[in-house]
Amino acid sequence: MTAFALFKYLHLLLISLWVGGQLFLPLVILPVLKNSSDRENIIIKAGIRFRKVGHVVLAMIIITGLAMYYVKMGSFSTLFQTAYGKTVLTKLILFVLMWLANNYHEKYMLNAIE
Protein backbone atom coordinates (compact mmCIF):
# COMPACT_ATOMS: atom_id res chain seq x y z
CA MET A 1 0.00 0.00 0.00
CA THR A 2 1.38 3.40 -0.94
CA ALA A 3 1.59 6.28 1.53
CA PHE A 4 -1.05 8.14 -0.48
CA ALA A 5 -3.44 5.17 -0.35
CA LEU A 6 -2.91 4.79 3.40
CA PHE A 7 -3.57 8.49 4.08
CA LYS A 8 -6.61 8.43 1.79
CA TYR A 9 -8.02 5.36 3.55
CA LEU A 10 -7.53 6.96 6.98
CA HIS A 11 -8.92 10.28 5.73
CA LEU A 12 -12.12 8.69 4.41
CA LEU A 13 -12.50 6.54 7.53
CA LEU A 14 -12.19 9.60 9.76
CA ILE A 15 -14.69 11.56 7.66
CA SER A 16 -17.10 8.64 7.93
CA LEU A 17 -16.67 8.58 11.71
CA TRP A 18 -17.33 12.31 12.02
CA VAL A 19 -20.34 12.40 9.69
CA GLY A 20 -21.73 9.21 11.22
CA GLY A 21 -21.41 10.69 14.67
CA GLN A 22 -23.16 13.86 13.56
CA LEU A 23 -26.06 11.83 12.17
CA PHE A 24 -26.28 9.32 15.02
CA LEU A 25 -27.63 11.77 17.61
CA PRO A 26 -30.59 13.17 15.64
CA LEU A 27 -31.44 9.99 13.73
CA VAL A 28 -30.97 7.37 16.45
CA ILE A 29 -30.60 8.80 19.95
CA LEU A 30 -33.30 11.48 19.79
CA PRO A 31 -36.07 9.15 18.55
CA VAL A 32 -35.15 6.48 21.12
CA LEU A 33 -35.31 9.04 23.94
CA LYS A 34 -38.49 10.71 22.69
CA ASN A 35 -40.50 9.86 25.81
CA SER A 36 -37.65 9.52 28.30
CA SER A 37 -37.78 11.66 31.42
CA ASP A 38 -33.96 11.85 31.40
CA ARG A 39 -33.80 12.84 27.71
CA GLU A 40 -32.14 16.23 28.14
CA ASN A 41 -29.44 14.91 30.47
CA ILE A 42 -28.59 12.00 28.15
CA ILE A 43 -28.45 14.27 25.09
CA ILE A 44 -26.14 16.70 26.88
CA LYS A 45 -23.84 13.87 28.00
CA ALA A 46 -23.79 12.36 24.49
CA GLY A 47 -23.00 15.76 22.98
CA ILE A 48 -20.16 16.42 25.41
CA ARG A 49 -18.73 12.95 24.80
CA PHE A 50 -18.94 13.31 21.02
CA ARG A 51 -17.33 16.75 21.21
CA LYS A 52 -14.20 15.23 22.77
CA VAL A 53 -14.00 12.53 20.11
CA GLY A 54 -15.06 14.90 17.33
CA HIS A 55 -12.25 17.38 17.97
CA VAL A 56 -9.63 14.64 17.72
CA VAL A 57 -11.23 13.26 14.57
CA LEU A 58 -11.41 16.72 12.96
CA ALA A 59 -7.73 17.34 13.71
CA MET A 60 -6.84 13.97 12.20
CA ILE A 61 -8.91 14.76 9.09
CA ILE A 62 -6.82 17.90 8.56
CA ILE A 63 -3.55 16.02 9.16
CA THR A 64 -4.39 13.16 6.80
CA GLY A 65 -5.71 15.57 4.16
CA LEU A 66 -2.52 17.64 4.25
CA ALA A 67 -0.43 14.45 4.24
CA MET A 68 -2.25 13.23 1.11
CA TYR A 69 -1.64 16.56 -0.58
CA TYR A 70 2.05 16.57 0.32
CA VAL A 71 2.59 12.98 -0.84
CA LYS A 72 0.80 13.68 -4.13
CA MET A 73 2.28 17.12 -4.87
CA GLY A 74 5.63 17.02 -3.04
CA SER A 75 5.25 20.56 -1.70
CA PHE A 76 2.68 22.88 -0.19
CA SER A 77 3.84 25.72 -2.44
CA THR A 78 1.62 24.33 -5.22
CA LEU A 79 -1.54 25.14 -3.24
CA PHE A 80 -1.80 28.47 -5.07
CA GLN A 81 -0.27 27.36 -8.38
CA THR A 82 -2.32 24.38 -9.56
CA ALA A 83 -6.00 23.66 -10.07
CA TYR A 84 -5.70 20.72 -7.66
CA GLY A 85 -4.03 22.96 -5.10
CA LYS A 86 -6.76 25.57 -5.42
CA THR A 87 -9.39 22.86 -4.98
CA VAL A 88 -7.67 21.61 -1.82
CA LEU A 89 -7.34 25.19 -0.57
CA THR A 90 -11.07 25.72 -1.16
CA LYS A 91 -11.81 22.53 0.79
CA LEU A 92 -9.58 23.76 3.63
CA ILE A 93 -11.42 27.09 3.74
CA LEU A 94 -14.80 25.32 3.79
CA PHE A 95 -13.50 22.98 6.50
CA VAL A 96 -12.38 25.91 8.65
CA LEU A 97 -15.79 27.58 8.20
CA MET A 98 -17.51 24.34 9.22
CA TRP A 99 -15.19 24.03 12.22
CA LEU A 100 -15.92 27.63 13.27
CA ALA A 101 -19.67 27.01 12.96
CA ASN A 102 -19.26 23.84 15.03
CA ASN A 103 -17.35 25.72 17.74
CA TYR A 104 -19.96 28.50 17.78
CA HIS A 105 -22.70 25.88 18.16
CA GLU A 106 -20.83 24.20 21.02
CA LYS A 107 -20.26 27.49 22.82
CA TYR A 108 -23.89 28.55 22.33
CA MET A 109 -25.16 25.21 23.57
CA LEU A 110 -22.89 25.23 26.62
CA ASN A 111 -24.00 28.76 27.53
CA ALA A 112 -27.64 27.77 27.12
CA ILE A 113 -27.14 24.74 29.37
CA GLU A 114 -25.28 26.65 32.06
C-alpha positions in Angstrom: 0.0 0.0 0.0 1.4 3.4 -0.9 1.6 6.3 1.5 -1.1 8.1 -0.5 -3.4 5.2 -0.4 -2.9 4.8 3.4 -3.6 8.5 4.1 -6.6 8.4 1.8 -8.0 5.4 3.6 -7.5 7.0 7.0 -8.9 10.3 5.7 -12.1 8.7 4.4 -12.5 6.5 7.5 -12.2 9.6 9.8 -14.7 11.6 7.7 -17.1 8.6 7.9 -16.7 8.6 11.7 -17.3 12.3 12.0 -20.3 12.4 9.7 -21.7 9.2 11.2 -21.4 10.7 14.7 -23.2 13.9 13.6 -26.1 11.8 12.2 -26.3 9.3 15.0 -27.6 11.8 17.6 -30.6 13.2 15.6 -31.4 10.0 13.7 -31.0 7.4 16.4 -30.6 8.8 19.9 -33.3 11.5 19.8 -36.1 9.1 18.6 -35.1 6.5 21.1 -35.3 9.0 23.9 -38.5 10.7 22.7 -40.5 9.9 25.8 -37.7 9.5 28.3 -37.8 11.7 31.4 -34.0 11.9 31.4 -33.8 12.8 27.7 -32.1 16.2 28.1 -29.4 14.9 30.5 -28.6 12.0 28.1 -28.5 14.3 25.1 -26.1 16.7 26.9 -23.8 13.9 28.0 -23.8 12.4 24.5 -23.0 15.8 23.0 -20.2 16.4 25.4 -18.7 12.9 24.8 -18.9 13.3 21.0 -17.3 16.7 21.2 -14.2 15.2 22.8 -14.0 12.5 20.1 -15.1 14.9 17.3 -12.2 17.4 18.0 -9.6 14.6 17.7 -11.2 13.3 14.6 -11.4 16.7 13.0 -7.7 17.3 13.7 -6.8 14.0 12.2 -8.9 14.8 9.1 -6.8 17.9 8.6 -3.6 16.0 9.2 -4.4 13.2 6.8 -5.7 15.6 4.2 -2.5 17.6 4.3 -0.4 14.5 4.2 -2.2 13.2 1.1 -1.6 16.6 -0.6 2.1 16.6 0.3 2.6 13.0 -0.8 0.8 13.7 -4.1 2.3 17.1 -4.9 5.6 17.0 -3.0 5.2 20.6 -1.7 2.7 22.9 -0.2 3.8 25.7 -2.4 1.6 24.3 -5.2 -1.5 25.1 -3.2 -1.8 28.5 -5.1 -0.3 27.4 -8.4 -2.3 24.4 -9.6 -6.0 23.7 -10.1 -5.7 20.7 -7.7 -4.0 23.0 -5.1 -6.8 25.6 -5.4 -9.4 22.9 -5.0 -7.7 21.6 -1.8 -7.3 25.2 -0.6 -11.1 25.7 -1.2 -11.8 22.5 0.8 -9.6 23.8 3.6 -11.4 27.1 3.7 -14.8 25.3 3.8 -13.5 23.0 6.5 -12.4 25.9 8.6 -15.8 27.6 8.2 -17.5 24.3 9.2 -15.2 24.0 12.2 -15.9 27.6 13.3 -19.7 27.0 13.0 -19.3 23.8 15.0 -17.4 25.7 17.7 -20.0 28.5 17.8 -22.7 25.9 18.2 -20.8 24.2 21.0 -20.3 27.5 22.8 -23.9 28.6 22.3 -25.2 25.2 23.6 -22.9 25.2 26.6 -24.0 28.8 27.5 -27.6 27.8 27.1 -27.1 24.7 29.4 -25.3 26.7 32.1 
